[in-house]
Amino acid sequence: MSRTYYQNWFEINKKEYPSSLSLSTILYDYYLGLIDLKEGKIPAARSKLEEMKSFVEQMPPQSQRQVRFNYDLFQGEVLMAEGSGDQAIAVLSKAPGPGRPPDMNSIFPSYNMPFIKDSLARAYLKKGLVDKAIAEYERLTTFDPKREERLLIYPKYHFWLAKLYEQRGLKEKAAGQYRKFLEIWKAADPDLPEYQEARARLTALAKQ
């Protein structure tokens, strides 16, 4: 369904906004490439990454920051899927942030998509570098006024960080992140697995 929606969006954009074809193609390759990876179609994702690169290089300077951020994120995901963990870390650790959010409110949702941007943390975990993964999740869950970007903080970051703290025996920090997660998700459906697990783990920590 997602693939169909993006294909329809791309066809409309080509017709209605021909001057933005490069940007439309970049976003189209980006999102369909992420779907390819979820479906295990790694060569197809790699092909879209290569096409995306050629269009990224054509973008004007004022648009380079955002599309370069998307490209590096996607490249890291492709490298991880191909089993090149070290290369993925090298790319993702040097990737620039997306820069300032757009002035147009209509574009702001796409500025935050995809909502999950923990590629570097997952790359560290694949290599067994738990402490570095913790540091990355701490960065993702901390607002820093010195950074240009104003990305929304994905709630599950707190849940995943809590589990890593618990793995390292940092019980108070783990409990704090579980509480933060449950506070954000206070109106969540009670049968959601993350919600149930966070409650159970917080209760268990309170008894220790």
C-alpha positions in Angstrom: 0.0 0.0 0.0 2.8 2.4 0.9 4.6 1.6 -2.4 1.4 2.4 -4.3 0.9 5.7 -2.6 4.4 6.8 -3.3 4.1 5.8 -6.9 0.9 7.9 -7.2 2.5 10.8 -5.4 5.5 10.7 -7.7 3.4 10.7 -10.9 1.4 13.7 -9.6 4.5 15.6 -8.7 6.1 15.0 -12.1 3.0 16.5 -13.7 2.3 19.4 -11.3 5.8 20.4 -10.3 8.1 19.6 -13.2 10.7 22.0 -11.9 11.1 19.9 -8.7 11.7 16.6 -10.6 15.2 16.1 -9.0 13.9 16.5 -5.5 10.8 14.3 -6.2 13.0 11.6 -7.6 15.3 11.7 -4.6 12.4 11.3 -2.2 10.8 8.7 -4.3 14.0 6.6 -4.4 14.5 7.1 -0.7 11.2 5.9 0.5 10.7 3.1 -2.0 14.3 2.0 -1.2 13.5 1.8 2.5 10.5 -0.4 1.6 12.8 -2.6 -0.5 15.0 -3.1 2.5 12.0 -4.1 4.7 11.1 -6.6 2.0 14.7 -8.0 1.8 15.2 -6.7 -1.7 18.7 -5.4 -1.2 19.8 -5.2 -4.9 16.7 -3.1 -5.6 17.5 -0.8 -2.7 21.1 -0.5 -3.9 19.9 0.5 -7.4 17.7 3.2 -6.0 20.6 4.5 -3.8 22.8 4.9 -6.9 20.1 6.8 -8.8 19.4 8.9 -5.7 23.2 9.8 -5.6 23.2 11.2 -9.1 20.2 13.5 -8.3 21.6 14.6 -5.0 24.7 15.9 -6.7 22.5 18.1 -9.0 20.6 19.8 -6.1 21.3 23.5 -5.5 23.4 24.4 -2.4 20.3 25.5 -0.3 18.8 22.1 -0.7 21.9 20.0 -0.3 21.9 19.6 3.5 18.5 17.9 3.8 18.9 15.6 0.8 22.4 14.7 1.8 21.2 13.7 5.2 18.5 11.4 3.6 21.1 10.0 1.3 23.6 9.2 4.0 20.9 7.6 6.2 19.7 5.4 3.3 23.3 4.5 2.4 23.9 3.4 6.0 20.8 1.2 5.9 21.8 -0.4 2.6 25.4 -1.1 3.9 24.0 -2.7 7.1 21.6 -4.9 5.0 24.6 -5.9 2.9 26.5 -6.9 6.0 29.0 -4.0 5.8 28.7 -2.8 9.4 32.0 -1.0 9.6 31.3 1.0 6.4 27.8 1.8 7.7 29.3 3.2 10.9 31.9 5.2 8.9 29.1 6.8 6.7 26.6 7.4 9.5 29.0 8.8 12.0 30.1 11.5 9.6 26.7 12.3 8.2 25.7 15.9 8.7 22.4 16.7 10.4 19.4 17.8 8.2 20.0 21.4 9.0 17.3 24.0 9.9 13.7 22.9 9.4 11.9 24.4 6.4 10.0 27.7 6.7 7.0 26.2 5.0 4.7 24.3 7.4 3.5 22.1 4.6 7.0 20.6 4.2 7.7 20.1 7.9 6.2 16.5 8.1 8.6 15.3 5.4 11.5 17.0 7.3 10.8 14.5 10.1 10.3 11.4 7.9 11.1 8.6 8.4 10.4 9.1 12.0 12.9 6.5 13.1 16.4 7.8 12.5 18.5 5.5 14.8 20.5 3.9 12.0 23.9 4.7 13.7 22.7 3.3 17.0 21.6 0.0 15.3 24.9 -0.2 13.4 26.8 0.1 16.7 24.6 -2.7 18.2 25.2 -5.0 15.2 28.9 -4.6 16.0 28.4 -5.2 19.7 29.3 -1.6 20.6 26.6 -1.2 23.3 28.1 1.9 24.9 28.4 3.7 21.7 24.8 2.8 20.9 23.8 4.2 24.3 25.6 7.4 23.5 23.8 7.8 20.2 20.3 7.1 21.7 21.2 9.7 24.4 21.9 12.2 21.6 18.7 11.4 19.9 16.6 11.9 23.0 18.3 15.1 24.1 17.3 18.5 22.8 20.4 20.6 22.1 19.7 24.3 21.3 23.2 24.5 19.7 22.1 22.1 16.9 20.3 23.5 13.9 17.9 20.6 13.4 14.6 20.5 15.3 13.6 16.9 14.7 10.8 15.3 16.7 12.0 12.8 19.3 10.6 9.3 18.4 9.0 7.9 21.7 10.5 4.4 21.3 14.0 5.8 21.5 13.3 6.1 25.3 12.2 2.5 25.4 15.2 1.2 23.5 17.6 3.3 25.5 16.1 2.0 28.8 16.7 -1.6 27.7 20.3 -0.8 26.9 20.8 1.0 30.3 19.3 -2.1 32.0 21.6 -4.3 30.0 24.5 -2.3 31.4 23.2 -2.5 35.0 22.2 1.2 35.1 19.0 0.6 36.8 18.1 4.1 37.8 18.7 5.4 34.4 16.7 2.6 32.9 13.8 3.2 35.2 13.9 6.9 34.3 13.7 6.2 30.5 10.9 3.6 31.0 8.9 6.2 33.0 9.5 8.8 30.2 8.3 6.3 27.6 5.2 5.4 29.6 4.5 9.1 30.3 4.5 9.8 26.5 2.5 6.6 25.8 0.0 7.1 28.7 -2.9 6.8 26.3 -1.5 3.8 24.4 -3.5 0.7 23.7 -2.7 -1.6 26.6 -2.0 -4.6 24.4 0.9 -2.9 22.5 4.0 -5.1 23.2 6.3 -2.2 24.0 3.9 -0.7 26.4 3.4 -4.0 28.2 7.1 -4.7 28.3 8.0 -1.3 29.6 5.5 -1.6 32.4 6.7 -5.0 33.4 10.4 -4.0 33.3 9.7 -0.9 35.4 7.8 -2.9 38.0 10.6 -5.5 38.1 13.2 -2.7 38.6 11.2 -1.2 41.4 11.4 -4.6 43.3 15.2 -4.9 43.0 
